[in-house]
Amino acid sequence: DLFTNRMPLFVWPKSKLSVNDTMWHMRNTNDGTWFDDSNDVGAGPFHERLRQFPLRWEYGGNKYISERYIPTQVTGFHFVGHARGATLPKEIASVIWFGVDDTSTSCHFPA
């Protein structure tokens, strides 16, 4: 079964994350880790990170899944929410940071 060894949906961070930390984690492509798939069969001879769709495929009677990174070429837009605390007036206590296109290359601005 393709889904027997799934990763957890949520994890608790070891320390508090800043908004900038969150934006940089959204750019993560897992370079040099066990999850780095630039050397697997889906990467092809040029070690391509971008995967063709569909992400599920069959070859030789076996089923495969190409996992995708957080940044992907098909992202239209994305948001990062920043709750700044209860000491500020409610009109300015939170900020939504907006980005256009792929999270690995976009800049963010408050929306």
C-alpha positions as a Python dict, from the first residue, in 0.01 Angstrom:
ca = {
    (1, 'D'): (0, 0, 0),
    (2, 'L'): (133, 344, -94),
    (3, 'F'): (14, 510, 227),
    (4, 'T'): (140, 285, 508),
    (5, 'N'): (436, 500, 617),
    (6, 'R'): (282, 848, 620),
    (7, 'M'): (441, 1149, 785),
    (8, 'P'): (255, 1331, 1064),
    (9, 'L'): (28, 1616, 962),
    (10, 'F'): (150, 1840, 1247),
    (11, 'V'): (476, 1870, 1442),
    (12, 'W'): (566, 2091, 1737),
    (13, 'P'): (868, 2320, 1673),
    (14, 'K'): (1159, 2313, 1918),
    (15, 'S'): (1149, 2691, 1949),
    (16, 'K'): (921, 2979, 1857),
    (17, 'L'): (907, 3052, 1483),
    (18, 'S'): (922, 3404, 1347),
    (19, 'V'): (732, 3515, 1038),
    (20, 'N'): (1062, 3519, 849),
    (21, 'D'): (1135, 3160, 963),
    (22, 'T'): (798, 3053, 826),
    (23, 'M'): (860, 3224, 492),
    (24, 'W'): (1201, 3056, 461),
    (25, 'H'): (1057, 2714, 551),
    (26, 'M'): (810, 2759, 267),
    (27, 'R'): (1114, 2777, 34),
    (28, 'N'): (1261, 2449, 163),
    (29, 'T'): (1346, 2183, -96),
    (30, 'N'): (1507, 1942, 156),
    (31, 'D'): (1856, 1965, 2),
    (32, 'G'): (2093, 1705, 142),
    (33, 'T'): (1831, 1527, 354),
    (34, 'W'): (1662, 1189, 325),
    (35, 'F'): (1370, 1369, 158),
    (36, 'D'): (1585, 1524, -118),
    (37, 'D'): (1448, 1363, -432),
    (38, 'S'): (1678, 1530, -684),
    (39, 'N'): (1851, 1192, -728),
    (40, 'D'): (1550, 962, -757),
    (41, 'V'): (1400, 817, -1076),
    (42, 'G'): (1147, 1100, -1108),
    (43, 'A'): (1427, 1356, -1131),
    (44, 'G'): (1554, 1218, -1459),
    (45, 'P'): (1911, 1250, -1587),
    (46, 'F'): (1931, 1624, -1505),
    (47, 'H'): (1824, 1588, -1136),
    (48, 'E'): (1514, 1800, -1192),
    (49, 'R'): (1315, 1895, -881),
    (50, 'L'): (996, 1986, -1064),
    (51, 'R'): (770, 1685, -1111),
    (52, 'Q'): (538, 1625, -1402),
    (53, 'F'): (175, 1552, -1328),
    (54, 'P'): (16, 1320, -1233),
    (55, 'L'): (223, 1259, -919),
    (56, 'R'): (105, 895, -901),
    (57, 'W'): (231, 661, -1169),
    (58, 'E'): (289, 294, -1253),
    (59, 'Y'): (584, 121, -1410),
    (60, 'G'): (649, -251, -1446),
    (61, 'G'): (340, -337, -1243),
    (62, 'N'): (456, -129, -943),
    (63, 'K'): (286, 187, -816),
    (64, 'Y'): (486, 498, -732),
    (65, 'I'): (422, 845, -589),
    (66, 'S'): (635, 1149, -658),
    (67, 'E'): (617, 1358, -342),
    (68, 'R'): (629, 1730, -396),
    (69, 'Y'): (818, 1999, -211),
    (70, 'I'): (645, 2289, -40),
    (71, 'P'): (746, 2526, -321),
    (72, 'T'): (591, 2417, -648),
    (73, 'Q'): (566, 2571, -992),
    (74, 'V'): (186, 2550, -996),
    (75, 'T'): (127, 2779, -696),
    (76, 'G'): (-88, 3076, -796),
    (77, 'F'): (-61, 3266, -467),
    (78, 'H'): (2, 3196, -100),
    (79, 'F'): (-38, 3354, 244),
    (80, 'V'): (148, 3362, 575),
    (81, 'G'): (-59, 3463, 877),
    (82, 'H'): (107, 3662, 1157),
    (83, 'A'): (-78, 3693, 1489),
    (84, 'R'): (112, 3961, 1681),
    (85, 'G'): (-49, 3937, 2022),
    (86, 'A'): (-335, 4055, 2236),
    (87, 'T'): (-164, 4375, 2356),
    (88, 'L'): (-226, 4551, 2023),
    (89, 'P'): (-562, 4688, 1910),
    (90, 'K'): (-760, 4426, 1717),
    (91, 'E'): (-736, 4629, 1394),
    (92, 'I'): (-358, 4583, 1384),
    (93, 'A'): (-307, 4268, 1594),
    (94, 'S'): (-264, 4045, 1289),
    (95, 'V'): (-108, 4072, 946),
    (96, 'I'): (-159, 3852, 640),
    (97, 'W'): (153, 3835, 423),
    (98, 'F'): (72, 3771, 57),
    (99, 'G'): (295, 3620, -210),
    (100, 'V'): (241, 3550, -579),
    (101, 'D'): (350, 3232, -761),
    (102, 'D'): (608, 2978, -641),
    (103, 'T'): (691, 3013, -269),
    (104, 'S'): (1060, 2948, -336),
    (105, 'T'): (1104, 3265, -541),
    (106, 'S'): (830, 3509, -444),
    (107, 'C'): (856, 3812, -220),
    (108, 'H'): (590, 3872, 47),
    (109, 'F'): (406, 4190, 132),
    (110, 'P'): (135, 4269, 385),
    (111, 'A'): (-215, 4242, 244),
}
